[in-house]
Amino acid sequence: MKKILSVIAVVFCSSIIFAQTPASLVMNYDQPAKIFEEAFPLGNGHLGATVYGGVTDDVIWLNEGTLWGKIGAENNPKTGGRAQLEKVRQALYAEDWETAATLAKDLQGPNVAAYLPMGCLHLRQTFGAEENKGLFYDYHGQRNSSSDDSPYGITEYSRCLDLGRAIATASFTVDGVKYTREMFVSHPDRVFVIHLTSSEKGKLEFRLDGESMWDGCSVSSVSSNEFIVRGAVGWDMDTKWKEPFSAHRKGPHGETGMRYEFRVRLVSCDGQAYSMPGLHVNGASDAVILVSAATSYNGFNHRPDTEGRDEDALAAKMLNDASVKDLNTLRSAHIADYQSIFNRISLDVNGSLAYVPGDKTVDARLTEYSQGAKDPGLEMLYFQFGRYLLISSSREDSEVPCNLQGIWNKDRHPAWGSDLHTNINVQMNYWPAEPLAMSENAMPLVRFIGNCAVNGAEVVKNLYDMKGWTVHHNSDIWCAAGPVGEKEGDPVWANYVMAGPWLCSHLYEHYLFTCDKEYLAKTAYPLMKGCGDFIMDWLVERDGKYITAPATSPENTFIDDNGKIGKVTMGTAMDMEICWDLLNNLIEASEVLGTDPELRARWINYRDNLQPLRVGAEGDLNEWYKDWKDKDPYHRHVSHLYGLYPGREISPFSTPELAAAARKTLEMRGDGGTGWSKAWKIAFWARLLDGDHSYKMFRELLSKSTLKNLFDTHPPFQIDGNFGSIAGISEMLLQSQNGVVHLLPALPSEWADGSVKGLRARGAFVVDIDWKDGKLSDASILPEKGGKCVLRTSIRVQIRQSGRRIASKSIKDGEYYVTTFQAKPGNKYSVIPG
């Protein structure tokens, strides 16, 4: 009976929204979430909702992507400036690492802003009782010890997250009456939709209250069917802000923090309703509620208190516009919009798409998987959940990129302020965007980089007296670009200076995947040039080679030949690889655009005279200026393999010695680490063409670094691992980083049979692949722009178009075949063995 009910629950979760989603794409659970990390995240790139699914008290945390602390960035902190930088360099030249680190602290400015929760809703449902006896949660999302969620004999409970339609549902039965809830956050209509039903007339009774944790907020009724929650956060709330909140509400010159508002309106109900100020409904069987939200954020360079937008007007307009549409219209528009991105990619491994979970919930399957069970269906569910998260947290019109938690945060003091960490984390968030057919979802990052270039240019001029721009270790909604730490931060992270050049790789990757020359000429290339100006000013010449000074390898520490421990040094491998990457991309871009020949000559000179990457005595890749040991040999960061992934300087084909050194580095580092660290290692091993080790890292992440709702954990919850891991999966199936489209470069032996549809390759190719018994069975290439297509395969192939074999050139290259043909835009080409 339990198995039958579970299957029915999965079918219900899909069928409530018309055409049925395959059960393999539905996350199913048989009890409400007890904590935030078990709840369902919903979002539209602006408004985030985290739904617990409680029966008598369903807690729903609300976030608005632009609700951050502070009121702007500081681009001219009081530091020693260029003179201080030269003191740091002199200490480095003398190999006095401790003094260099101490001096570097004087270059630090204020900490960046924190990302803050807006509030929460409590959906308190009753079943004929005067007062709700159900669960109550504190502001940390934890159940109070006295709570009891089953005073009414609740049966047949199920909650599901339908990844095919981005809709959360819950259903349960009380005294023979079936109750259902359906929730989604619409991108086209910019509202959170809540639909409640009961199977019998007049049995739906509930109270919906809104709250916010920030002192001074207000809750007020607008009418009998609508209420508003309003407030403001602190004007100086950074990642390390301290209580009490009252000390941050107003600054010394009258500054106040960002304002916020969310509106809740009952738009359809077949019972009685009133507001006092929360919504009260009784005697109903069907009710639809809409929620809108807005803040006074008005761009990175405008104060939200004195130059802010009218959040009240914005929230009211969104709600009014959506309220004239019925539920079916709202739902249909939401599904169509979401599926226009989500349905581009289909991945089936060993029949995973046909998987039916039966009586197994996702959390139960995750437990079994961590104990060694095989579950390709769970692996594919996790893959698509990662895509779901990016679509839900970052849309083309989002005003801020995904932060450390996407757009979902319930905490007053989230880990690391839930900010934009730019020494790996925000970059990893967007690794899957291009190869996994979500290119437009990376546009918030592109705009963020452009805004950072504005602030970064001021920082570079004021702090270092140099040209160009960069970003350091942290940023935020205000596009802060300077080193953080307030002269107390550890330079091992606070003084990281290479985030700007690293971010520029995303600008160029977008061009490589789309071949959009207008974008390259007007957006990417000018920003890359500005960052290139900084790099040429920043590099210093030592022993006839260009190196960076100071330099760190993010968050790692070394022991030099004299036994001295250091954090700040010169010419770290990662710095050199990022410099190479930017300069090489600039050279290519200038050639594509046919411009700047003199600058190109300078870039070539700098690139070709960078300190080269070196292999250490143990066969690993040197991370540091010299062949020094790591203080922590198993450190979570493996920053010196940037050139392997996401860069392209290291390759088994073009630089086999460096690739072998990268392999040795990974072997020495081990397979442990945080969730996001394991995600990076999935991609590393894929780039080394070792699919089985790449898969091993995927199993490690899914088994040991994944929470019950499939969120990645650092710990705590940190979303970058969700994104980095699925980017790594794409690297197992398709690579295109060096002008060659490599089909199935690192296919794990565990994934013997399968197919993938809709992958993107550089050169603007759409690629479908089918394989059997670990070998390519057929593939198709759809060029969106056209031109030469170069394929690498493990077997000899022929190219056909409309059933006819076309001219191609195929050569044997070691263990592989390289096949070249001319592709016309819009024509679909079949790749078959032979």
C-alpha positions in Angstrom: 0.0 0.0 0.0 2.8 2.4 0.9 4.4 1.8 -2.5 1.2 2.4 -4.3 0.6 5.6 -2.5 4.1 6.9 -3.2 3.7 6.2 -6.9 0.3 8.0 -6.9 2.0 10.9 -5.1 4.6 11.3 -7.8 1.9 11.1 -10.5 -0.1 13.7 -8.6 2.8 16.1 -8.4 3.2 15.9 -12.1 -0.4 15.7 -13.3 -1.6 18.7 -11.3 0.1 20.8 -13.9 -1.3 19.3 -17.1 1.1 17.2 -19.2 3.0 14.8 -17.0 6.6 15.3 -16.2 8.6 12.0 -16.1 8.8 10.7 -12.6 12.6 10.7 -13.0 12.5 14.5 -13.0 10.4 14.8 -9.8 11.9 15.2 -6.4 9.6 13.4 -4.0 9.5 13.3 -0.2 7.0 11.8 2.3 7.3 14.4 5.1 7.7 18.2 5.5 11.1 19.8 5.7 12.3 20.3 9.2 15.1 22.7 8.3 16.0 25.1 5.5 18.3 22.6 3.9 15.4 20.2 3.4 13.0 22.7 1.9 12.2 23.4 -1.8 13.8 26.4 -3.4 11.7 28.3 -6.0 12.7 31.4 -7.9 12.5 33.5 -11.0 15.9 35.2 -10.8 14.5 38.0 -8.7 12.2 36.6 -6.0 13.2 33.5 -4.2 10.9 31.3 -2.0 12.0 28.4 0.1 9.0 26.1 0.9 9.0 23.7 3.9 5.7 22.0 3.2 4.4 21.9 6.8 0.8 20.8 7.2 -0.4 23.1 9.9 2.3 25.7 9.5 4.0 25.8 6.1 7.0 28.2 6.5 8.0 30.0 3.3 11.1 32.1 3.4 11.2 35.0 0.9 14.2 36.6 -0.7 14.5 39.5 -3.1 17.8 39.3 -5.1 18.6 43.0 -4.6 18.1 43.2 -0.8 21.7 43.7 0.5 23.2 45.7 3.2 25.3 49.0 2.8 24.5 51.8 0.4 27.4 51.7 -2.0 31.0 50.8 -2.6 34.2 52.5 -1.3 36.6 53.0 -4.2 39.1 55.1 -2.4 39.9 53.6 1.0 42.6 55.2 3.2 45.7 53.1 2.6 49.3 53.5 1.9 48.7 53.3 -1.9 51.4 52.7 -4.4 54.1 53.4 -1.9 52.8 50.7 0.3 52.6 48.3 -2.6 56.3 48.9 -3.3 57.1 48.2 0.4 55.3 44.9 0.0 57.3 44.1 -3.2 60.6 44.9 -1.5 59.8 42.5 1.3 58.9 39.8 -1.3 62.1 40.3 -3.2 63.9 39.7 0.1 61.7 36.6 0.7 60.5 38.0 3.9 57.0 36.6 3.7 55.8 37.5 7.1 56.7 41.2 6.7 55.1 41.2 3.2 51.9 39.8 4.6 51.8 42.4 7.4 52.5 45.2 5.0 49.8 44.0 2.6 47.1 44.4 5.2 47.5 48.2 4.9 46.2 47.9 1.4 42.9 46.6 2.6 39.6 48.5 2.7 36.1 47.9 4.0 34.3 44.6 3.8 31.6 44.1 1.2 27.8 44.0 1.9 25.9 41.1 3.1 22.9 39.5 1.3 19.9 39.6 3.6 16.6 37.8 3.9 13.4 39.8 3.3 11.0 37.9 5.5 8.7 34.8 5.6 5.2 33.7 5.2 3.4 31.3 7.6 0.6 29.4 6.0 -1.3 28.1 9.0 -4.0 25.6 8.0 -6.7 24.5 10.3 -9.1 21.6 10.1 -12.2 22.7 12.0 -10.3 23.9 15.1 -10.6 27.4 16.4 -6.9 27.8 17.0 -4.1 26.3 14.9 -2.1 23.8 17.0 0.6 23.3 14.4 4.2 23.9 13.9 5.9 27.2 14.6 9.4 28.0 13.4 11.9 30.5 14.7 13.9 32.8 12.4 16.5 30.1 11.9 13.9 27.8 10.3 14.1 25.3 13.2 11.0 23.7 14.8 10.2 24.7 18.3 10.6 21.8 20.6 6.9 21.9 21.7 5.6 21.7 18.1 3.4 18.9 16.9 2.6 18.6 13.2 0.1 15.7 13.4 -2.8 16.6 15.8 -5.4 15.8 13.1 -4.6 12.3 11.9 -2.8 13.4 8.8 -2.3 10.6 6.2 -1.0 10.2 2.6 1.5 13.1 3.0 3.6 13.9 -0.1 5.6 16.8 -1.3 7.3 17.1 -4.7 9.4 19.5 -6.7 8.7 19.1 -10.4 11.9 20.0 -12.2 10.3 19.8 -15.6 7.9 22.7 -14.7 9.5 24.4 -11.7 6.5 23.8 -9.5 6.4 22.6 -5.9 3.4 20.7 -4.7 2.2 19.1 -1.4 -0.8 16.9 -0.7 -2.2 15.2 2.4 -5.4 13.8 3.7 -7.2 14.8 7.0 -10.4 13.1 8.0 -11.0 11.8 4.5 -10.5 15.3 2.9 -7.6 15.7 0.5 -5.7 19.0 0.5 -3.3 20.1 -2.1 -0.9 23.0 -2.5 0.8 24.2 -5.6 3.4 26.9 -5.7 5.6 28.5 -8.3 7.5 31.7 -8.9 6.7 33.1 -12.3 9.4 34.9 -14.3 7.1 36.4 -17.0 4.6 37.7 -14.4 7.2 38.4 -11.5 5.0 37.0 -8.8 5.0 34.0 -6.4 1.8 32.0 -6.9 0.2 29.9 -4.2 -2.8 27.6 -5.1 -4.7 25.8 -2.3 -7.5 23.3 -2.7 -9.6 20.8 -0.7 -11.5 17.9 -2.2 -14.7 18.8 -0.3 -16.5 22.1 -0.4 -16.0 24.4 2.5 -13.2 22.4 4.1 -10.3 24.8 3.3 -9.5 27.0 6.3 -6.2 28.8 6.7 -4.4 32.0 7.9 -1.5 33.4 5.9 0.7 35.8 7.9 3.8 37.8 6.7 6.7 38.7 8.9 10.2 40.2 8.7 13.1 39.9 11.1 14.2 43.5 10.8 13.2 45.8 13.6 11.0 48.7 12.4 9.2 46.7 9.8 5.4 47.1 9.5 2.6 44.8 8.5 -0.6 46.5 7.3 -3.8 45.6 5.6 -4.6 47.2 2.2 -8.0 45.7 1.9 -9.9 42.7 3.0 -7.8 40.5 0.7 -4.4 42.1 0.7 -1.6 43.0 3.2 1.9 44.5 2.9 5.1 43.9 4.8 7.5 46.9 4.6 10.9 47.7 6.1 14.5 48.6 5.6 17.8 47.0 6.3 21.0 48.6 7.7 23.0 51.3 5.8 26.3 49.7 6.8 25.6 46.0 7.2 28.6 44.2 5.7 29.6 40.5 5.9 30.8 41.0 9.5 28.1 43.2 10.9 27.3 42.9 14.6 24.1 43.1 16.6 22.1 45.0 17.6 20.4 45.8 14.3 19.3 49.2 15.8 22.9 50.4 15.6 22.8 50.0 11.8 19.4 51.6 10.9 20.7 55.2 10.6 24.1 56.6 9.8 25.9 59.6 11.2 24.7 61.8 8.3 21.2 60.4 8.1 22.0 57.5 5.9 19.4 54.7 5.9 19.5 51.2 4.4 17.7 49.7 1.4 14.0 49.6 1.7 12.0 46.5 0.8 8.4 45.5 0.5 6.4 42.4 -0.3 2.6 42.4 -1.0 0.3 39.4 -0.5 -3.1 39.3 -2.2 -5.9 36.8 -2.3 -7.0 37.0 -5.9 -9.5 34.0 -6.1 -11.4 32.3 -3.4 -14.8 30.4 -3.1 -15.1 31.0 0.6 -15.0 33.9 3.1 -11.9 36.0 3.5 -10.7 39.0 5.5 -7.4 40.6 6.5 -6.4 41.8 10.0 -3.6 42.2 8.7 -2.8 38.6 7.6 -5.2 36.8 5.3 -7.9 34.7 6.9 -9.9 32.2 4.8 -12.6 29.8 5.8 -15.4 27.8 4.2 -13.5 27.5 0.9 -12.3 24.7 -1.4 -10.1 26.7 -3.7 -7.9 29.8 -3.2 -5.2 31.5 -5.2 -2.7 34.0 -3.6 -0.1 36.1 -5.3 3.0 37.6 -3.7 5.1 40.4 -5.2 8.3 42.0 -3.9 10.6 44.9 -4.6 13.4 46.9 -3.1 14.6 50.5 -3.5 17.8 49.3 -5.3 18.4 51.5 -8.3 21.8 50.3 -9.6 25.2 49.8 -8.2 26.1 53.5 -8.4 23.0 55.0 -6.8 22.2 55.2 -3.1 19.0 53.2 -2.3 17.9 55.6 0.4 18.2 58.9 -1.4 18.2 57.8 -5.0 16.3 54.6 -4.8 13.4 53.3 -6.8 9.8 53.4 -5.5 9.5 49.9 -4.2 5.9 50.4 -3.3 5.0 51.3 -6.9 7.0 48.4 -8.3 5.5 45.8 -6.1 2.0 47.2 -6.6 2.4 47.2 -10.4 3.7 43.6 -10.5 0.8 42.5 -8.3 -1.9 44.4 -10.2 -0.6 43.2 -13.6 -0.7 39.6 -12.5 -4.0 39.8 -10.7 -6.0 40.3 -13.9 -4.9 36.8 -15.1 -6.4 33.6 -14.0 -4.4 30.7 -12.6 -4.2 28.7 -15.8 -2.9 31.7 -17.7 -0.2 32.4 -15.0 0.7 28.8 -14.8 0.9 28.3 -18.6 3.1 31.3 -19.0 5.4 30.2 -16.2 5.8 26.7 -17.6 6.4 27.9 -21.2 9.0 30.5 -20.1 10.9 28.0 -17.8 10.8 25.1 -20.3 12.1 27.4 -23.1 15.5 27.0 -21.3 15.2 23.8 -19.3 14.0 21.6 -22.2 17.1 22.4 -24.2 19.1 19.6 -22.5 18.1 16.0 -22.0 20.4 13.5 -20.4 19.6 9.8 -20.1 22.2 7.3 -18.7 21.4 3.6 -18.5 17.7 4.2 -18.8 17.5 6.8 -16.1 14.8 8.8 -17.8 12.4 5.9 -17.5 13.1 5.5 -13.8 10.1 5.4 -11.5 11.1 5.8 -7.8 8.3 3.6 -6.4 8.3 3.9 -2.7 11.7 5.5 -2.5 12.0 9.2 -1.7 14.9 11.3 -2.8 16.4 11.4 0.7 16.1 7.7 1.1 17.8 7.2 -2.3 20.5 9.6 -1.3 21.2 7.6 1.9 21.4 4.3 -0.1 23.6 6.0 -2.7 26.0 7.2 0.0 26.3 3.5 1.2 27.3 2.4 -2.3 24.1 1.7 -4.1 24.0 2.5 -7.9 21.3 4.9 -8.9 21.8 6.6 -12.3 18.3 8.1 -11.9 19.4 10.0 -8.8 22.6 11.1 -10.7 20.5 12.5 -13.5 18.0 14.1 -11.2 20.9 15.9 -9.5 22.2 17.0 -12.8 18.9 18.5 -13.9 18.4 20.0 -10.4 21.6 22.0 -10.9 20.2 23.4 -14.2 16.9 24.1 -12.4 18.8 26.1 -9.7 20.6 28.3 -12.2 17.4 29.0 -14.2 15.6 29.8 -10.9 18.3 32.1 -9.5 19.7 33.9 -12.5 17.7 35.1 -15.5 18.7 37.4 -18.3 17.1 40.4 -16.5 18.3 39.6 -13.0 20.1 42.6 -11.5 22.7 40.6 -9.5 24.6 37.4 -10.3 24.1 34.3 -8.1 25.7 34.7 -4.7 27.1 32.0 -2.5 23.5 30.7 -1.9 22.0 31.6 -5.3 19.1 33.8 -4.1 18.0 31.7 -1.1 18.9 32.8 2.4 17.1 32.8 5.7 19.8 34.0 8.1 20.6 37.4 9.5 24.2 36.4 9.4 24.6 34.0 6.5 28.0 32.2 6.1 30.5 34.7 4.6 27.7 37.2 4.2 26.3 35.1 1.3 28.3 37.6 -0.8 30.0 37.3 -4.2 33.3 35.5 -3.6 35.3 36.1 -6.7 38.3 33.8 -6.2 36.4 30.8 -7.4 32.8 30.8 -6.2 30.9 33.2 -8.4 32.9 32.0 -11.4 31.9 28.4 -10.6 28.3 29.4 -10.4 28.3 30.2 -14.1 30.5 27.4 -15.4 27.5 25.4 -16.7 25.7 28.3 -18.3 27.4 28.1 -21.7 27.9 24.3 -22.3 24.5 23.4 -20.8 22.5 25.7 -23.0 21.7 28.5 -20.5 23.8 31.2 -22.1 21.3 34.1 -21.4 21.4 33.1 -17.7 24.9 34.4 -17.6 24.0 37.9 -18.6 23.7 39.1 -15.0 27.4 38.1 -14.6 28.4 40.0 -17.8 26.7 43.1 -16.6 28.2 42.7 -13.1 31.7 42.5 -14.7 31.0 45.7 -16.6 29.9 47.5 -13.5 32.9 46.2 -11.5 35.2 47.6 -14.3 33.8 51.0 -13.4 34.6 50.7 -9.7 37.7 48.7 -10.4 39.2 51.4 -12.5 38.9 53.9 -9.6 40.3 51.3 -7.1 43.3 50.5 -9.3 44.0 54.2 -9.8 43.6 55.2 -6.2 45.2 52.2 -4.6 48.0 51.3 -7.0 48.3 54.3 -9.4 47.9 52.0 -12.4 45.8 51.8 -15.5 42.9 49.5 -16.2 40.7 47.7 -13.7 40.5 44.6 -11.6 38.4 43.1 -8.8 39.8 41.5 -5.6 38.6 38.6 -3.4 35.0 39.7 -2.7 32.3 41.8 -4.2 28.6 42.5 -3.8 25.5 44.2 -5.3 27.5 47.5 -5.2 30.2 45.9 -7.4 32.9 46.5 -4.8 36.3 46.0 -6.4 38.9 46.7 -3.7 40.7 44.4 -1.3 38.6 43.7 1.8 39.6 43.0 5.4 39.7 46.5 7.0 43.5 46.0 7.6 42.8 43.0 9.7 42.0 40.4 7.0 44.4 37.5 6.3 46.1 38.5 3.0 45.9 34.8 1.9 42.3 35.7 0.8 41.8 39.5 1.4 44.5 40.7 -1.0 43.7 38.4 -3.9 44.0 40.7 -7.0 43.3 38.4 -10.0 39.5 38.2 -9.9 39.2 40.8 -12.6 41.2 38.9 -15.2 39.5 35.6 -14.1 36.1 37.2 -14.6 37.1 38.3 -18.1 37.4 34.6 -19.1 33.6 34.4 -18.8 33.3 37.4 -21.2 35.3 35.6 -23.8 33.7 32.2 -23.2 30.3 33.7 -24.0 31.7 34.8 -27.4 33.4 31.4 -28.1 30.1 29.6 -27.5 27.9 32.0 -29.4 30.3 33.5 -32.0 28.4 36.8 -31.5 30.9 39.4 -32.9 28.8 42.4 -32.1 28.8 41.3 -28.4 32.6 40.7 -28.6 33.2 44.2 -30.2 30.9 46.2 -28.0 30.9 44.4 -24.6 33.6 41.8 -24.1 36.6 43.2 -25.9 36.6 46.7 -24.3 36.3 45.2 -20.8 39.1 42.7 -21.5 41.3 45.4 -22.9 40.9 47.5 -19.7 41.8 44.5 -17.6 44.7 43.8 -19.9 46.0 47.3 -19.2 46.0 46.5 -15.5 47.8 43.2 -16.0 50.6 44.9 -18.0 51.0 47.5 -15.2 50.8 44.9 -12.5 53.4 42.5 -13.9 57.0 43.0 -12.8 60.1 41.6 -14.5 62.3 39.2 -12.5 65.1 37.1 -14.1 63.9 38.1 -17.6 60.4 36.9 -17.0 57.1 38.6 -16.1 55.6 37.7 -12.8 53.0 39.0 -10.4 54.0 40.6 -7.1 52.4 40.3 -4.6 50.7 37.0 -5.4 48.7 34.4 -3.5 47.3 31.0 -4.4 43.8 31.5 -3.0 43.5 30.7 0.7 46.6 28.3 0.7 49.9 28.5 2.5 53.4 27.3 1.7 56.6 26.3 3.5 59.7 27.6 1.7 63.2 25.9 1.5 64.1 27.5 4.8 61.1 26.2 6.7 59.4 29.6 6.7 55.6 29.7 6.4 54.3 32.1 3.9 51.0 33.3 2.4 52.0 36.1 0.1 54.7 35.5 -2.5 55.4 36.2 -6.2 54.5 34.5 -9.5 52.1 31.8 -8.3 51.0 29.3 -10.9 47.4 30.4 -10.8 48.4 34.0 -11.3 50.5 33.1 -14.3 47.8 30.9 -15.8 45.2 33.6 -15.5 47.5 36.2 -17.0 48.2 33.8 -19.9 44.5 33.2 -20.3 43.6 36.9 -20.5 46.5 37.8 -22.8 45.8 34.9 -25.1 42.1 35.7 -25.3 42.9 39.3 -26.1 45.2 38.2 -28.9 42.6 36.0 -30.4 39.8 38.6 -30.0 41.8 41.3 -31.6 42.5 39.0 -34.6 38.8 38.1 -34.9 37.9 41.8 -34.9 40.8 42.9 -37.0 41.9 45.6 -34.7 44.7 46.9 -32.4 47.7 45.3 -34.1 50.2 47.3 -31.9 48.4 46.3 -28.7 48.4 42.7 -30.0 52.1 42.8 -30.4 52.5 43.9 -26.7 50.1 41.2 -25.5 52.1 38.6 -27.4 55.3 39.8 -25.9 53.9 39.7 -22.4 52.2 36.3 -22.9 55.3 34.7 -24.4 57.5 36.0 -21.6 55.4 35.1 -18.6 57.2 32.9 -16.1 56.5 29.4 -17.4 54.7 26.7 -15.5 57.1 24.3 -13.9 57.1 20.7 -12.9 58.4 20.0 -9.3 60.7 17.3 -8.0 57.9 15.0 -7.2 56.4 15.3 -10.7 53.6 17.7 -9.6 52.9 21.1 -11.0 54.6 23.9 -8.9 52.0 25.9 -7.2 54.4 28.5 -5.8 57.2 30.8 -6.9 59.6 27.9 -6.2 59.1 24.2 -5.6 57.8 24.6 -2.1 55.6 22.4 0.0 52.0 23.1 1.0 51.4 23.6 4.7 48.2 21.6 4.1 49.0 19.1 1.4 45.2 18.2 1.0 44.0 21.8 0.7 40.5 22.2 -0.7 41.7 24.8 -3.3 43.7 23.4 -6.3 44.1 26.8 -7.8 47.3 26.1 -9.7 45.3 23.8 -12.0 43.3 26.8 -13.3 45.1 26.3 -16.6 43.6 22.8 -16.9 40.1 23.9 -16.0 38.4 26.3 -16.6 41.5 27.5 -18.6 43.0 25.9 -21.6 46.7 26.3 -21.2 47.2 22.7 -20.0 46.0 19.9 -22.2 46.9 16.2 -22.6 47.1 16.9 -26.4 49.2 20.1 -26.5 51.1 20.0 -23.2 51.3 16.4 -22.2 54.1 17.0 -19.6 52.1 19.6 -17.8 49.0 17.4 -18.0 50.9 14.6 -16.4 52.0 17.0 -13.7 48.4 18.1 -13.2 47.5 14.4 -12.7 50.2 14.0 -10.1 49.0 17.1 -8.3 45.5 15.7 -8.1 46.8 12.4 -6.8 48.8 14.2 -4.1 45.9 16.5 -3.2 43.5 13.6 -2.7 39.8 13.2 -3.4 38.6 15.0 -0.3 37.6 18.6 0.2 34.4 20.6 0.4 31.5 20.2 -2.0 32.6 22.8 -4.4 36.2 21.5 -4.3 35.0 18.0 -5.3 33.0 19.7 -8.1 36.1 21.3 -9.5 37.9 17.9 -9.4 35.2 16.4 -11.5 36.1 18.8 -14.2 39.9 18.4 -13.7 39.7 14.7 -14.1 37.5 15.0 -17.2 40.0 17.4 -18.8 42.6 14.7 -18.1 40.3 12.3 -20.0 39.9 10.1 -17.0 36.2 9.5 -16.9 36.2 6.9 -14.1 38.1 9.2 -11.7 35.8 12.1 -12.7 32.8 9.9 -11.9 34.5 8.9 -8.6 34.6 12.6 -7.6 30.9 13.0 -8.6 30.0 10.0 -6.4 32.0 11.6 -3.6 30.2 14.9 -3.9 26.7 13.3 -4.2 27.4 10.9 -1.3 29.2 13.1 1.2 28.6 16.7 0.2 24.9 16.8 -0.7 22.0 17.8 1.6 18.6 16.1 1.7 17.1 18.7 -0.8 20.2 18.1 -3.1 21.8 21.5 -2.1 25.6 21.3 -2.1 27.3 21.8 1.2 30.7 23.3 2.0 29.5 22.9 4.8 27.3 24.9 5.3 25.0 25.1 2.2 26.9 26.7 -0.6 25.4 26.6 -4.1 28.6 26.7 -6.2 29.1 22.9 -5.9 25.7 22.3 -7.5 26.8 24.3 -10.5 30.4 23.2 -10.7 29.5 19.6 -10.6 27.1 19.7 -13.5 29.7 21.7 -15.5 32.0 18.8 -14.8 29.5 16.3 -16.1 29.3 18.3 -19.3 33.1 18.0 -19.6 32.8 14.2 -19.3 30.5 14.2 -22.4 31.8 17.0 -24.6 34.8 19.3 -24.7 35.7 22.0 -27.1 38.3 24.2 -25.4 41.0 24.1 -28.0 39.2 24.4 -31.3 38.3 20.8 -31.4 34.9 19.3 -30.6 35.7 16.2 -28.6 32.8 13.7 -28.4 32.7 11.6 -25.2 36.2 12.6 -24.0 35.8 11.2 -20.5 32.8 8.8 -20.4 32.7 6.8 -17.2 32.5 3.1 -17.5 29.5 3.2 -15.2 27.6 5.1 -17.8 27.9 2.4 -20.5 24.7 3.4 -22.4 23.1 6.7 -22.8 22.3 9.8 -24.8 22.5 13.6 -24.3 20.7 16.2 -26.4 21.4 19.9 -26.7 24.9 20.3 -25.4 26.7 23.4 -26.7 30.2 23.5 -28.0 32.5 26.5 -28.7 32.0 27.6 -32.3 28.2 27.8 -31.8 27.5 24.1 -32.3 24.5 22.3 -30.8 25.5 18.7 -30.2 23.5 15.5 -29.6 25.3 12.3 -28.7 24.2 8.6 -28.3 26.4 5.9 -27.1 26.2 2.1 -26.5 28.6 -0.1 -24.5 30.8 2.9 -23.8 31.2 3.7 -27.5 29.8 6.4 -29.7 26.8 5.1 -31.7 25.8 8.3 -33.4 25.8 12.0 -32.9 24.5 15.2 -34.6 26.0 18.6 -35.0 23.8 21.7 -35.6 25.9 24.8 -36.4 24.2 28.0 -35.5 26.8 30.1 -37.3 28.6 27.8 -39.6 32.3 27.3 -40.5 34.9 24.7 -40.1 34.0 21.9 -37.6 36.8 19.7 -36.2 35.7 16.6 -34.3 37.7 14.3 -32.1 36.3 10.8 -31.6 37.6 7.5 -30.3 36.4 5.7 -33.5 36.5 6.5 -37.2 33.4 8.4 -38.2 31.7 9.8 -41.4 29.6 12.9 -41.7 26.2 12.9 -43.4 23.7 15.5 -44.1 20.1 14.6 -45.1 21.3 11.0 -45.5 24.1 11.9 -47.9 27.7 11.6 -47.0 29.6 14.9 -47.3 33.2 15.6 -47.8 35.4 15.4 -44.7 39.0 14.8 -43.8 39.8 12.3 -41.2 43.2 11.6 -39.7 44.5 9.3 -37.0 45.9 11.2 -34.0 47.3 8.8 -31.4 44.3 7.0 -29.9 41.8 9.3 -31.6 40.5 10.2 -35.0 40.2 13.9 -36.0 37.6 14.7 -38.6 37.2 18.1 -40.3 34.3 19.3 -42.4 32.7 22.6 -43.5 29.4 23.2 -41.7 26.7 25.5 -43.0 24.5 27.3 -40.5 21.2 25.6 -39.9 22.1 22.3 -41.5 22.1 19.3 -39.2 25.0 16.9 -39.7 24.9 13.3 -38.6 28.1 11.7 -37.2 28.1 7.9 -37.5 30.7 5.2 -37.1 32.5 4.2 -40.3 
